[in-house]
């Protein structure tokens, strides 16, 4: 599952590089583009399960300088579709 999030930062008083460095240490988190005066930073989380997504979100919320994390999109990956020529399909009239 993949989630799009926005991290809202506290007033960082020049600490943005340190805040980003802390976030970058969290596995499966990709930091989007931002400016040096950013207050809200887009990110994605590529997670193997809903529980892991929740845990990663919690880790982000606990990072120094992060005020809040908004989950704005979650994509639940579908199971791969079965091949049209499976034996089950061949038996149907």
Buried (B, 14 or more C-beta within 10 A) or exposed (E): BBBBBBBEBEEBEEBBEEBBEBBEEBEBBEBEEBEEEBBEBBBBBBBEEEEBBEEBBEBBEEBEBBEEBEEEEBEEEEEEEEEEEEEEEEEEE
